[in-house]
Amino acid sequence: MKSLHHVYVVELDLRVLQERKFLKSNPDYKTGMPCVYVGMTGLDPDVRFDNHKAGIKGNKYVEKYGLRLMTEIFEKLNPMPYGDAQYMEVDLAIRMREAGYGVWQA
């Protein structure tokens, strides 16, 4: 099976905590921890981030609050097969939320 997919994590500006829906999805957010978007893509994560920022099939939180790719979190995981990327996206989001991050995962 080809390894053509990537998981990625985008650091979000903490102003995203002013968004009611984001805050409601993160009841255990620990003050001072980063807020992030966790996603998966068949594109290079840099290209996907640029698309988000340009509003191309983007997430509204990444478009408005996206600061940078947190490559230090996901770089060693990629690339991987599609099914593994699907699983890893959810697993990574859960683990980050449990660690106190504010997380949005579509």
Secondary structure, 3 states (H helix, E strand, C coil): CCCCEEEEEEEECHHHHHCHHHHHCCCCCCCCCCEEEEEEECCCHHHHHHHHHHCCCCCHHHHHHEEEECHHHHHHHCCECHHHHHHHHHHHHHHHHHCCCEEEEC
